[in-house]
């Protein structure tokens, strides 16, 4: 499991989780978006521009 905190959000990934590759994003314990990293679209919820920037930063750092 990878758990990262950025900009007031918590990003969680699980090794061996079902495809497609995705990240769960929480704020204040509530799921904001389940982001499909393979297809660059939400699987559940919605992502703001700021949240997409944070996801992009984490991916560039090799954390997601």
N, C-alpha and C positions, 0 to 999 in steps of 0.2 A: 504494500500500500504506500502510495505517495501522498503526503498531506502538506500543502503549502499555503501560507497566508500572505495576501497582498491586497492593499487598498480596501481593507475592511471585509474582504471575501476569503473564504476557505475553499481551496481547490483540492479535490480528492480523486485519485485514480487507484484502481486495484489491478494487480497483476493477475492474469488469467481470467479477467472479467469477460463477459460476452462481447463479440464483435458487434458493431464496428468499434474501433478504439475511441474512447470518450472520457470526458472529465465531468464530475459532479461539482457544481459551484453552489456554495451556501453563503448566506449572510444572516447573522443573528439566529443560526440554527435552522433556517428555512431554505429549502431548495429553490434557487433562483433559475438555474438552467442546467440541463444535462446536455453538454456540447459534444457533438460528433466531430472528432478531430480529423477523421479520414475524409469526410465530405464537407467540412466547414459549414455546418448548419446545426440548429438546435434540434435535439431529439424530444425535449420537453422544456417548456418555459420559453423565456425570451432573453436575449443578451443585449445589453446597452453597448454603445460604441466604446465606452471606457472599459467595460468588461472584456470586450473583444481585444482591446489593446493589451490588457493584462494577460489574457490567454496567449496572445501572440508573443509577448515577452517571455513567458514561462516556456513556451515551445522553443524559442530561439536559444534559451539557456539550456535546453535539453532536459528540462524537468518534467515536461508532459509528453 
